[in-house]
Amino acid sequence: MDILFILIPLSVVMALIVLAGLWWAVYRGQFEDIEDEGKRILEDD
């Protein structure tokens, strides 16, 4: 039972870290123009 006092706050902190990383990626434009990036990889320079 004592382990729950560690695991529950730890999982909340980890979820907040994941959400902060997702927010950072969206804010920095990582998900803009996804289709053209896939085409760019296939094109020959």
C-alpha positions as CSV (number, residue, x, y, z in Angstrom):
1,M,0.0,0.0,0.0
2,D,2.9,2.4,0.8
3,I,4.2,2.0,-2.8
4,L,1.0,3.8,-4.1
5,F,2.1,7.0,-2.3
6,I,5.1,6.9,-4.6
7,L,3.7,5.5,-7.8
8,I,0.6,7.8,-8.1
9,P,2.5,11.1,-7.8
10,L,5.3,9.7,-10.0
11,S,2.8,8.8,-12.8
12,V,1.2,12.2,-12.6
13,V,4.6,13.9,-12.9
14,M,5.5,11.7,-15.8
15,A,2.2,12.5,-17.6
16,L,2.8,16.2,-17.1
17,I,6.2,15.8,-18.6
18,V,4.8,14.1,-21.6
19,L,2.1,16.8,-22.0
20,A,4.7,19.5,-21.7
21,G,6.8,17.8,-24.4
22,L,3.8,17.6,-26.7
23,W,2.9,21.2,-26.1
24,W,6.5,22.3,-26.8
25,A,6.5,20.3,-30.1
26,V,3.2,21.9,-31.2
27,Y,4.4,25.4,-30.1
28,R,7.7,25.0,-32.0
29,G,5.9,23.9,-35.2
30,Q,7.0,20.3,-35.3
31,F,3.6,19.1,-36.7
32,E,3.4,21.7,-39.5
33,D,3.4,20.5,-43.1
34,I,3.8,16.8,-42.3
35,E,2.8,15.6,-45.8
36,D,5.5,17.6,-47.6
37,E,8.2,16.3,-45.2
38,G,7.3,12.8,-46.1
39,K,7.6,13.6,-49.8
40,R,10.9,15.4,-49.3
41,I,12.5,12.3,-48.0
42,L,11.6,10.4,-51.1
43,E,12.7,13.0,-53.6
44,D,16.3,12.9,-55.0
45,D,18.3,16.1,-54.2
